[in-house]
Every structure is written in structure tokens, then in C-alpha cells.
Amino acid sequence: MGEGGRKEIAVGIDPARDWRLPLAWAVDEARRRRYGLRLVAAVLPQHSTHHVDDIPHAMALRQAASEALNAAAAWSRERHTEVEPASELSEGLSTGV
């Protein structure tokens, strides 16, 4: 469930892959069910022992994920203007299924 208890369709946006097909399904399904739409991109967390060389790489990954989320949000609005996506940039690894 999303904010305020509203049901949502969540879809992962991978900046390294084509996200249009899963997003098309998610946008269509959110519209059909009158649910919210949540776009999520995940980046690996920086380790507690930072190496100076890792910072530019981590920043580039965050930037790519943020740009992919923005592009996916714009694309989903073009597909169905009545579905307003929420975006989430998540840092960390999921241990759940």
C-alpha cells in the first residue's frame, strides 16, 4: 500500500535495461484498477569504509537511476495522463522476496 493506505502498482526501473515493457504493463494496470503507480530504482549502498575512488562511481549510479526514474515518469504520463506516478530512489539491498 502506498501513502495514505492507497493501493499501488510498483515497478522497478533499471537504468541499465529497457524498462518500457514492464512499465507499460504497470501503467495500464494502475489505470485499469484505479491504483497509484510507484516507480522504484535501487542503487547499492556505499560501504561504511568509503574509498575515495568509489565516490564518483556511486554518484554516477545514483545519477543514472535518477535520470531513468525521471524518464520513466514522463513516459508513463504520456501513456496515461490520468496516472500520476510517484518515484522512489532506494539505497540498499532487499533481503525479502
Secondary structure per residue as TSV (DSSP state, phi and psi in degrees):
chain	resnum	aa	ss	phi	psi
A	1	M	-	360.0	147.4
A	2	G	-	-90.3	-163.6
A	3	E	G	-62.1	138.7
A	4	G	G	72.0	14.3
A	5	G	G	79.6	6.9
A	6	R	-	-75.1	136.3
A	7	K	-	-70.0	145.1
A	8	E	E	-136.6	154.5
A	9	I	E	-101.5	124.8
A	10	A	E	-108.3	140.9
A	11	V	E	-139.5	136.0
A	12	G	E	-81.4	137.2
A	13	I	-	-113.3	115.1
A	14	D	-	-103.5	113.8
A	15	P	T	-65.3	-15.4
A	16	A	T	-92.7	-4.8
A	17	R	S	-132.7	166.6
A	18	D	-	-77.3	117.1
A	19	W	-	-98.7	0.6
A	20	R	H	-65.6	-42.4
A	21	L	H	-63.6	-51.9
A	22	P	H	-64.8	-32.8
A	23	L	H	-69.2	-38.6
A	24	A	H	-58.7	-45.3
A	25	W	H	-60.7	-46.7
A	26	A	H	-63.9	-42.8
A	27	V	H	-64.7	-45.2
A	28	D	H	-61.4	-42.6
A	29	E	H	-67.7	-41.6
A	30	A	H	-61.7	-41.5
A	31	R	H	-65.7	-46.7
A	32	R	H	-61.2	-43.1
A	33	R	H	-88.4	-7.9
A	34	R	T	62.1	42.5
A	35	Y	-	-101.1	166.4
A	36	G	E	-76.5	167.5
A	37	L	E	-126.7	126.8
A	38	R	E	-120.3	123.5
A	39	L	E	-99.5	128.9
A	40	V	E	-127.8	131.3
A	41	A	E	-123.8	135.9
A	42	A	E	-114.7	140.0
A	43	V	E	-125.2	148.5
A	44	L	-	-66.6	142.2
A	45	P	-	-72.7	152.0
A	46	Q	-	-75.4	144.1
A	47	H	-	-74.0	157.8
A	48	S	S	-65.0	-25.1
A	49	T	S	-99.9	89.5
A	50	H	-	-71.9	136.4
A	51	H	-	-106.7	136.3
A	52	V	T	-56.0	-36.0
A	53	D	T	-68.1	-22.9
A	54	D	H	-80.1	-21.6
A	55	I	H	-63.0	-48.3
A	56	P	H	-61.8	-36.4
A	57	H	H	-65.5	-45.6
A	58	A	H	-63.1	-40.1
A	59	M	H	-65.8	-38.3
A	60	A	H	-66.0	-39.4
A	61	L	H	-64.3	-43.6
A	62	R	H	-62.3	-42.6
A	63	Q	H	-63.8	-44.4
A	64	A	H	-62.8	-41.7
A	65	A	H	-65.6	-41.9
A	66	S	H	-64.2	-42.8
A	67	E	H	-65.2	-39.2
A	68	A	H	-64.9	-40.6
A	69	L	H	-62.6	-43.4
A	70	N	H	-63.5	-43.8
A	71	A	H	-64.7	-41.4
A	72	A	H	-66.3	-39.1
A	73	A	H	-63.6	-44.9
A	74	A	H	-63.3	-42.6
A	75	W	H	-63.1	-41.6
A	76	S	H	-68.2	-35.1
A	77	R	H	-66.1	-36.2
A	78	E	H	-66.7	-34.8
A	79	R	H	-70.4	-47.5
A	80	H	-	-141.9	103.8
A	81	T	T	-63.6	-24.4
A	82	E	T	-80.8	-8.5
A	83	V	-	-100.0	112.8
A	84	E	-	-100.2	111.8
A	85	P	E	-77.6	147.0
A	86	A	E	-102.9	142.7
A	87	S	E	-116.4	147.3
A	88	E	E	-142.0	122.9
A	89	L	E	-101.0	111.3
A	90	S	E	-104.4	133.3
A	91	E	E	-108.4	125.1
A	92	G	S	133.8	172.8
A	93	L	-	-106.3	138.6
A	94	S	-	-90.3	134.0
A	95	T	-	-102.0	-7.1
A	96	G	-	-89.2	172.0
A	97	V	-	-102.6	360.0
